[in-house]
Amino acid sequence: EVQLVESGGGLVQPGGSLRLSCAVSGFTFGTDTMSWVRQAPGKGLEWVSSILTGSGTTTYADSVKGRFTIARDNAKNTLYLQMNILKPEDTAVYYCVGRGTRGQGTQVTVSS
């Protein structure tokens, strides 16, 4: 059974940082492209970032480029999203996506 479990969300002030983690089980983590998506209140899902298998090439939405960094630790079956210089518009539930599955999400709230 494929399972993706996110953690690391919380309340942070504008300009602050958070690191999200996604623990993966049920498939060979290193062979799949992994992504983060988010859903802000009252809005649809928005793609945030992806990291490709093999090359490790990373891609980002323009809205987070230069502030967020995606990374993976294949030995630990874990995906990360380092989020810096957070803005109120980053407030959303963040989901880890891989092998056609999405986790339960972790809430990130950016507010003073």
Buried (B, 14 or more C-beta within 10 A) or exposed (E): EEEBBBBBBEEBEEEBEBBBBBBBEEBEBBEBBBBBBBBBEEEEBBBBBBBBBEEEEBBBBEEBEEBBBBBBEBEEBBBBBBBBEBEEEBBBBBBBBBBEBBBEBBEBBBEE
